[in-house]
Amino acid sequence: MFYFRDQADLNMGQVKKKHPFLLSNTMIKESNNDLLHYEIKGAPEGAPWLVFVHGAGGSIRTWQFQVEHFEKDFRLLLLDLRDHGYSKDITPVYDAYDFDIVSNDILKIIDQLNIKRAHFMSLSVGSVILQKIDILRPKLIDKMVMAGAIFDGSKYMYAFVHCGKLLTNIIPFRAFYSLFSFIVLPRKNHRLSRYVFRKQSRRMTTAEYLKWVHLYKPFFKLIKQYVNRELPRPCLIVMGNQDHIFLKSAKTFAIKQKNAVLTVINGCGHVVSIESPKIFNQLALDFIKNKTIPKEVQTDKPVPYKWKDLKALGA
């Protein structure tokens, strides 16, 4: 069963409380344990699909700064990955996850909605999941936009991931997540990104988080496979010049791949879609519409990052 915001039914009060950033013509999937929670927004049937894949610890709300910009031209499919947001107790249940499991969760929704072709947008670890989907369903994806993309299978990244796994056995999950967010997003202007992801990650339990930690095992094999194959479709990679962990590998990938376009937003860190949403949105839209993309741009006025302003955003 689905709900539409413009329906005058008695249940909408509860739906709006549960999903406070709903816009017009929003369709919501009711709880169903064999499918991820997802929402459909934007243009009516017949418009091109744009599928959003958030990163680890995120949710549909990760894309709150993108929805309004893209809903005019696209039919948007937003989803909560397994154990994230409202995607809880998804069946079948696994002791640990790999990229086949999390990718096939998404493909089940794609198949149910009979989506044959779509543009995809991803953030952070979502880009690795998107890489797996690109391998599994090469005819599904039209164009890809990757924000804060991850292509790093180096020894440095190997040590970084394994240190993180070790710390999960020493300190509580939330303390680790807080520490990790400071490592990846250390600057003052990254505060909103840290705030959004910490807040969204509160919906994850320690047991759920530990299942996701197991993604480190197939991570390097998948990265190596993807980096060494020829990219068969147009891909826009949007990085921040302050992304001190992942920018270098993104540049290397873009140089090797003729279908990859890299643009760097100066003044941004890892989560460019939150730190500079207006510029990111326009870059992504221009790319999908086959317009020329600059190699680098300067960030616009950043979204507020004072604590009182963050809370006022309801991020």
WOBEL-V602752 format. One record per residue. N is the residue number from 1. RES is the residue in one small letter. SS is DSSP state (H for helix, E for strand, C for the rest). D_CENTER is the distance of its C-alpha to the mean C-alpha in Angstrom with 1 decimal. Layout:
n/res/ss/d_center
N/RES/SS/D_CENTER
N/RES/SS/D_CENTER
This chain:
n/res/ss/d_center
1/m/C/25.7
2/f/E/23.6
3/y/E/24.1
4/f/E/24.3
5/r/C/24.5
6/d/C/27.6
7/q/C/29.4
8/a/C/32.1
9/d/C/31.8
10/l/C/32.5
11/n/C/29.2
12/m/H/27.1
13/g/H/28.1
14/q/H/26.4
15/v/H/23.3
16/k/H/22.9
17/k/H/23.5
18/k/H/20.7
19/h/C/18.3
20/p/C/19.5
21/f/C/17.2
22/l/C/18.3
23/l/C/19.5
24/s/C/22.2
25/n/C/22.3
26/t/C/19.5
27/m/E/19.8
28/i/E/18.8
29/k/E/19.3
30/e/C/21.7
31/s/C/21.4
32/n/C/21.9
33/n/C/21.6
34/d/C/21.2
35/l/C/18.1
36/l/C/14.7
37/h/C/14.7
38/y/E/13.6
39/e/E/14.6
40/i/E/15.9
41/k/E/16.6
42/g/E/18.4
43/a/C/20.9
44/p/C/23.3
45/e/C/23.6
46/g/C/24.4
47/a/C/21.8
48/p/C/19.2
49/w/E/16.1
50/l/E/12.6
51/v/E/9.9
52/f/E/6.3
53/v/E/4.0
54/h/C/2.0
55/g/C/4.1
56/a/C/7.8
57/g/C/9.6
58/g/C/7.2
59/s/C/7.9
60/i/H/8.4
61/r/H/9.9
62/t/H/7.0
63/w/H/7.8
64/q/C/11.4
65/f/C/12.4
66/q/C/11.4
67/v/H/13.0
68/e/H/16.5
69/h/H/16.4
70/f/H/15.3
71/e/C/17.0
72/k/C/20.3
73/d/C/19.9
74/f/C/17.4
75/r/E/17.1
76/l/E/13.6
77/l/E/12.2
78/l/E/9.6
79/l/E/9.5
80/d/C/9.5
81/l/C/9.4
82/r/C/12.9
83/d/C/14.3
84/h/C/11.6
85/g/C/12.6
86/y/C/15.3
87/s/C/14.8
88/k/C/17.8
89/d/C/20.5
90/i/C/19.2
91/t/C/21.9
92/p/C/22.9
93/v/C/22.6
94/y/C/22.1
95/d/C/23.3
96/a/C/20.5
97/y/C/17.4
98/d/C/16.8
99/f/H/14.4
100/d/H/16.8
101/i/H/16.5
102/v/H/12.8
103/s/H/12.8
104/n/H/15.9
105/d/H/14.6
106/i/H/12.4
107/l/H/15.5
108/k/H/17.8
109/i/H/16.3
110/i/H/16.4
111/d/H/20.0
112/q/H/21.0
113/l/C/20.1
114/n/C/21.9
115/i/C/19.3
116/k/C/20.9
117/r/C/19.0
118/a/E/15.7
119/h/E/13.6
120/f/E/9.9
121/m/E/7.1
122/s/E/4.2
123/l/E/3.4
124/s/C/6.1
125/v/H/7.0
126/g/H/4.5
127/s/H/7.1
128/v/H/9.8
129/i/H/9.2
130/l/H/9.3
131/q/H/12.4
132/k/H/13.9
133/i/H/13.6
134/d/H/15.2
135/i/H/17.9
136/l/H/18.5
137/r/C/18.5
138/p/C/19.4
139/k/C/20.9
140/l/C/18.0
141/i/E/15.9
142/d/E/17.4
143/k/E/15.4
144/m/E/12.1
145/v/E/10.3
146/m/E/8.4
147/a/E/7.8
148/g/C/9.2
149/a/C/9.6
150/i/C/11.6
151/f/C/14.9
152/d/C/17.2
153/g/C/19.6
154/s/C/22.4
155/k/H/24.8
156/y/H/23.4
157/m/H/19.9
158/y/H/21.8
159/a/H/23.8
160/f/H/20.8
161/v/H/19.1
162/h/H/22.5
163/c/H/23.5
164/g/H/20.4
165/k/H/21.4
166/l/H/25.0
167/l/H/24.1
168/t/H/22.6
169/n/C/26.1
170/i/C/27.8
171/i/C/26.0
172/p/C/24.4
173/f/H/20.7
174/r/H/20.1
175/a/H/22.2
176/f/H/20.4
177/y/H/16.9
178/s/H/18.7
179/l/H/20.3
180/f/H/17.2
181/s/H/15.5
182/f/H/18.8
183/i/H/18.9
184/v/H/15.6
185/l/C/16.0
186/p/C/19.8
187/r/C/20.9
188/k/H/22.0
189/n/H/19.9
190/h/H/16.7
191/r/H/18.0
192/l/H/15.8
193/s/H/12.6
194/r/H/14.5
195/y/H/15.8
196/v/H/12.6
197/f/H/11.1
198/r/H/14.7
199/k/H/15.4
200/q/H/12.5
201/s/H/13.4
202/r/C/16.9
203/r/C/16.3
204/m/C/16.1
205/t/C/19.6
206/t/H/20.9
207/a/H/21.6
208/e/H/18.1
209/y/H/16.7
210/l/H/19.4
211/k/H/18.4
212/w/H/15.0
213/v/H/17.0
214/h/C/18.7
215/l/H/15.9
216/y/H/17.6
217/k/H/20.4
218/p/H/19.0
219/f/H/16.5
220/f/H/19.2
221/k/H/20.8
222/l/H/17.7
223/i/H/17.0
224/k/H/20.7
225/q/H/20.9
226/y/H/18.2
227/v/H/19.5
228/n/C/23.0
229/r/C/22.6
230/e/C/23.0
231/l/C/20.0
232/p/C/21.3
233/r/C/19.3
234/p/C/18.3
235/c/E/15.2
236/l/E/14.3
237/i/E/13.0
238/v/E/12.7
239/m/E/13.6
240/g/E/15.5
241/n/C/19.1
242/q/C/18.8
243/d/C/16.1
244/h/C/19.0
245/i/C/17.4
246/f/C/15.2
247/l/H/16.9
248/k/H/20.0
249/s/H/18.5
250/a/H/16.4
251/k/H/19.8
252/t/H/21.6
253/f/H/19.3
254/a/H/19.7
255/i/H/23.5
256/k/H/23.9
257/q/C/22.0
258/k/C/23.9
259/n/C/21.1
260/a/E/18.6
261/v/E/18.6
262/l/E/17.6
263/t/E/17.8
264/v/E/17.9
265/i/E/17.8
266/n/E/20.6
267/g/C/20.4
268/c/C/16.7
269/g/C/15.1
270/h/C/11.9
271/v/C/9.6
272/v/H/11.3
273/s/H/9.5
274/i/H/11.0
275/e/H/14.1
276/s/C/15.2
277/p/H/13.7
278/k/H/16.9
279/i/H/17.2
280/f/H/13.6
281/n/H/13.9
282/q/H/17.3
283/l/H/16.5
284/a/H/14.0
285/l/H/16.6
286/d/H/19.4
287/f/H/17.9
288/i/H/17.4
289/k/C/21.0
290/n/C/22.4
291/k/C/23.3
292/t/C/24.0
293/i/C/21.3
294/p/C/22.7
295/k/C/22.2
296/e/E/21.7
297/v/E/21.7
298/q/E/22.5
299/t/C/20.2
300/d/C/21.5
301/k/C/22.7
302/p/C/19.9
303/v/C/18.8
304/p/C/21.2
305/y/C/20.9
306/k/C/24.1
307/w/H/23.7
308/k/H/25.6
309/d/H/23.5
310/l/H/20.2
311/k/H/21.8
312/a/H/23.1
313/l/H/19.6
314/g/C/18.8
315/a/C/15.3
